[in-house]
Amino acid sequence: RGAGVESGGAGPGRFWEQLSRFGSIQPNPDRGRNVGARCPGVIRSVSKRLGDPVRQGETLGTVESNESLQTYALPSPLTGVVTARNANPGEQTGERVLFTVADLSTVWVEVALFPRDRSRVRADQSVRVKSSETGQAADGKVVYVAPFGSPGNQTLAARVLLDNADGRWAPGLYVTVEVTLAESEVPVAVRNEALQMLDERTVVFAEGAGGFQPLPVQTGRSDGQATEIVSGLKPG
């Protein structure tokens, strides 16, 4: 105990074959809306700035119609965040988009795949998304894999849907994406910290009545936390 030694059991373990690629957080375009003027006019006021949160129906700005000279409001079509503003008081509206509002309760992770990944990555596969900058991680699903590549950089685009109800995944953030390709169960596995080298052999120290004794083991697959024991240990 004084040396900080801990003991644990050898037992069944689950291992995942994963493909690691880079990606970036993007707004979910299915949850975004553009707002323009109903009829041409002069922008009289702007109520919201870029990045402001808005509620559905809340006024983004007002426009005075060129024909009727009546002023009408531009309501937000959904609850979300203003992600684009192209409107200033005194300007003519024209036919351009004045505001873009995005619901960021879900976001997309845009992932760049190599051509050799195409046969291995498909929709509905589980994904682990990690940020080296913030240390946060979350689970998502592959929702789309492009049927053709980009001629400019010879990559394929894939998209992962990620829950963002707490708002911690900001669009523009770069992340690491680990796609689970396959998973399997093994009868015996131990934590990686239990493996030691003794006389050029891999051993684990098994606790018995007389203390700890080294047992040579043959290892199999491994991940960041556990390693499969092919021989040398029994469950328990």
C-alpha positions as CSV (number, residue, x, y, z in Angstrom):
1,R,0.0,0.0,0.0
2,G,2.8,2.4,0.8
3,A,4.3,1.8,-2.7
4,G,0.9,2.5,-4.3
5,V,0.5,-1.1,-5.6
6,E,-3.0,-2.1,-6.5
7,S,-4.5,-5.5,-7.3
8,G,-7.2,-6.3,-9.8
9,G,-8.8,-9.4,-11.4
10,A,-8.1,-11.0,-14.7
11,G,-11.3,-11.5,-16.6
12,P,-13.3,-11.0,-19.9
13,G,-12.5,-7.8,-21.9
14,R,-13.9,-6.1,-25.0
15,F,-11.6,-4.7,-27.7
16,W,-12.4,-2.3,-30.6
17,E,-10.6,-2.0,-33.9
18,Q,-10.6,1.7,-34.6
19,L,-9.7,4.0,-37.4
20,S,-8.3,7.4,-36.3
21,R,-8.7,10.5,-38.5
22,F,-8.9,14.3,-38.0
23,G,-12.1,16.4,-38.3
24,S,-13.6,19.7,-37.5
25,I,-16.9,20.8,-35.8
26,Q,-19.4,22.4,-38.1
27,P,-23.0,23.7,-37.7
28,N,-25.7,21.2,-38.6
29,P,-27.1,22.6,-41.9
30,D,-30.3,20.8,-41.2
31,R,-30.8,23.0,-38.2
32,G,-30.1,26.4,-39.8
33,R,-32.3,29.0,-41.4
34,N,-31.7,32.1,-43.5
35,V,-33.7,35.2,-43.0
36,G,-34.4,37.8,-45.7
37,A,-36.8,40.6,-46.2
38,R,-40.4,39.8,-47.2
39,C,-40.4,42.7,-49.6
40,P,-37.6,45.2,-50.6
41,G,-37.1,48.1,-48.2
42,V,-34.8,50.0,-45.9
43,I,-33.4,48.3,-42.8
44,R,-34.6,50.5,-39.9
45,S,-33.1,48.6,-36.9
46,V,-31.0,45.6,-36.1
47,S,-31.7,43.9,-32.7
48,K,-29.2,41.0,-32.8
49,R,-25.4,40.8,-33.3
50,L,-23.3,37.9,-34.5
51,G,-23.1,35.2,-31.9
52,D,-26.2,36.4,-30.0
53,P,-28.7,33.7,-28.8
54,V,-32.2,34.1,-30.0
55,R,-35.6,32.5,-29.4
56,Q,-38.0,31.4,-32.1
57,G,-40.2,34.4,-33.0
58,E,-37.8,37.0,-31.4
59,T,-37.2,40.1,-33.6
60,L,-33.8,40.2,-35.4
61,G,-34.4,43.6,-37.0
62,T,-37.1,45.8,-38.7
63,V,-37.6,46.8,-42.3
64,E,-39.6,49.7,-43.8
65,S,-41.2,48.6,-47.0
66,N,-40.4,50.7,-50.1
67,E,-44.0,50.3,-51.4
68,S,-46.2,50.6,-48.3
69,L,-43.8,52.6,-46.1
70,Q,-45.0,50.3,-43.3
71,T,-42.4,48.9,-40.9
72,Y,-42.4,45.1,-40.3
73,A,-40.3,42.8,-38.0
74,L,-37.9,40.1,-39.1
75,P,-38.6,37.2,-36.6
76,S,-36.2,34.4,-35.9
77,P,-37.5,31.2,-37.5
78,L,-36.0,29.0,-34.7
79,T,-34.3,29.0,-31.4
80,G,-30.5,29.1,-31.7
81,V,-27.6,31.4,-32.3
82,V,-27.0,34.2,-34.9
83,T,-24.2,32.8,-37.1
84,A,-24.2,35.4,-39.8
85,R,-25.4,39.0,-40.0
86,N,-25.4,41.0,-43.2
87,A,-27.7,43.9,-42.2
88,N,-27.1,47.4,-41.0
89,P,-29.6,50.3,-40.3
90,G,-30.1,52.5,-43.4
91,E,-29.2,49.9,-45.9
92,Q,-31.5,48.6,-48.6
93,T,-32.4,45.0,-48.1
94,G,-32.2,43.9,-51.7
95,E,-32.7,40.1,-52.2
96,R,-29.7,39.1,-50.0
97,V,-29.8,37.0,-46.8
98,L,-29.8,39.3,-43.8
99,F,-29.4,36.9,-41.0
100,T,-28.6,33.2,-40.5
101,V,-29.7,31.5,-37.3
102,A,-28.4,28.0,-36.4
103,D,-29.6,25.6,-33.8
104,L,-26.4,24.2,-32.3
105,S,-28.0,21.6,-30.0
106,T,-26.5,19.2,-32.5
107,V,-23.4,19.7,-34.7
108,W,-21.6,17.8,-37.4
109,V,-18.1,16.6,-37.4
110,E,-16.6,16.9,-40.9
111,V,-14.1,14.0,-41.3
112,A,-11.5,13.6,-44.1
113,L,-11.1,10.0,-45.2
114,F,-8.5,8.5,-47.5
115,P,-9.7,6.5,-50.5
116,R,-8.6,3.3,-48.8
117,D,-11.0,4.0,-45.9
118,R,-14.1,4.0,-48.1
119,S,-14.7,0.2,-47.8
120,R,-14.2,0.3,-44.0
121,V,-16.3,3.3,-42.9
122,R,-20.1,3.3,-43.3
123,A,-23.2,5.0,-41.9
124,D,-24.3,4.1,-38.3
125,Q,-20.8,3.2,-37.1
126,S,-20.0,4.4,-33.6
127,V,-17.5,7.2,-33.2
128,R,-15.5,8.7,-30.4
129,V,-14.7,12.4,-30.8
130,K,-11.9,13.9,-28.8
131,S,-10.4,17.4,-28.5
132,S,-6.8,17.7,-27.6
133,E,-7.3,21.4,-26.9
134,T,-10.0,21.0,-24.2
135,G,-9.6,17.4,-23.2
136,Q,-13.3,16.7,-23.7
137,A,-14.7,13.6,-25.5
138,A,-18.1,12.4,-26.7
139,D,-19.7,9.6,-28.6
140,G,-21.5,10.0,-32.0
141,K,-22.6,8.2,-35.1
142,V,-21.5,8.3,-38.7
143,V,-24.5,9.7,-40.7
144,Y,-23.0,10.2,-44.1
145,V,-20.1,9.0,-46.3
146,A,-19.5,10.7,-49.6
147,P,-19.9,8.4,-52.7
148,F,-17.1,10.2,-54.5
149,G,-13.9,12.0,-53.5
150,S,-12.5,15.5,-53.8
151,P,-10.1,15.8,-56.8
152,G,-8.3,18.6,-55.1
153,N,-6.9,16.6,-52.1
154,Q,-7.9,13.0,-52.9
155,T,-10.0,12.6,-49.8
156,L,-13.6,11.5,-49.0
157,A,-15.9,13.4,-46.7
158,A,-17.7,11.7,-43.9
159,R,-20.0,13.3,-41.3
160,V,-20.6,12.5,-37.7
161,L,-23.7,13.7,-35.8
162,L,-22.8,14.9,-32.3
163,D,-25.1,15.9,-29.5
164,N,-24.3,19.4,-28.4
165,A,-27.2,20.3,-26.0
166,D,-24.6,21.7,-23.5
167,G,-23.0,23.8,-26.1
168,R,-19.4,22.6,-25.4
169,W,-18.6,21.7,-29.1
170,A,-18.0,25.1,-30.8
171,P,-18.0,25.2,-34.6
172,G,-14.5,25.5,-36.0
173,L,-12.9,23.3,-33.3
174,Y,-10.5,20.7,-34.6
175,V,-10.9,17.2,-33.2
176,T,-9.7,13.6,-33.5
177,V,-12.3,11.1,-34.6
178,E,-12.0,7.4,-33.8
179,V,-14.3,5.2,-35.9
180,T,-15.2,1.8,-34.4
181,L,-14.7,-0.7,-37.3
182,A,-15.2,-3.9,-35.3
183,E,-15.4,-5.1,-31.7
184,S,-14.8,-8.5,-30.1
185,E,-14.8,-10.2,-26.7
186,V,-11.8,-12.0,-25.2
187,P,-11.9,-14.4,-22.2
188,V,-9.0,-12.9,-20.3
189,A,-7.6,-9.4,-20.2
190,V,-5.7,-7.2,-17.7
191,R,-5.1,-3.5,-17.3
192,N,-2.0,-2.4,-19.2
193,E,-0.4,-1.3,-15.9
194,A,-0.3,-4.9,-14.8
195,L,2.2,-6.0,-17.5
196,Q,5.8,-5.9,-16.5
197,M,9.1,-7.0,-18.1
198,L,11.2,-9.5,-16.1
199,D,14.2,-11.4,-17.5
200,E,13.1,-10.2,-21.0
201,R,9.7,-11.9,-20.6
202,T,6.3,-10.3,-20.2
203,V,4.8,-11.1,-16.8
204,V,2.1,-10.2,-14.4
205,F,2.4,-10.5,-10.6
206,A,-0.3,-12.8,-9.2
207,E,-1.3,-12.5,-5.6
208,G,-1.2,-15.6,-3.5
209,A,-1.0,-16.7,0.1
210,G,2.8,-16.1,0.2
211,G,2.7,-12.7,-1.6
212,F,3.1,-11.8,-5.3
213,Q,4.6,-14.2,-7.8
214,P,5.5,-13.4,-11.4
215,L,3.7,-15.4,-14.0
216,P,4.9,-15.3,-17.7
217,V,2.1,-14.5,-20.1
218,Q,1.5,-14.4,-23.8
219,T,-0.3,-11.2,-24.9
220,G,-2.6,-10.5,-27.8
221,R,-4.4,-7.4,-28.9
222,S,-4.2,-4.2,-26.8
223,D,-5.6,-0.7,-26.6
224,G,-5.0,2.3,-24.4
225,Q,-6.4,0.6,-21.3
226,A,-6.2,-3.2,-21.4
227,T,-4.4,-6.1,-23.0
228,E,-5.6,-9.5,-24.0
229,I,-3.9,-12.5,-22.3
230,V,-3.6,-15.4,-24.7
231,S,-2.0,-17.8,-22.2
232,G,-0.6,-17.8,-18.7
233,L,-3.7,-16.6,-16.8
234,K,-7.1,-17.9,-16.2
235,P,-10.2,-15.8,-15.5
236,G,-10.4,-14.7,-11.9
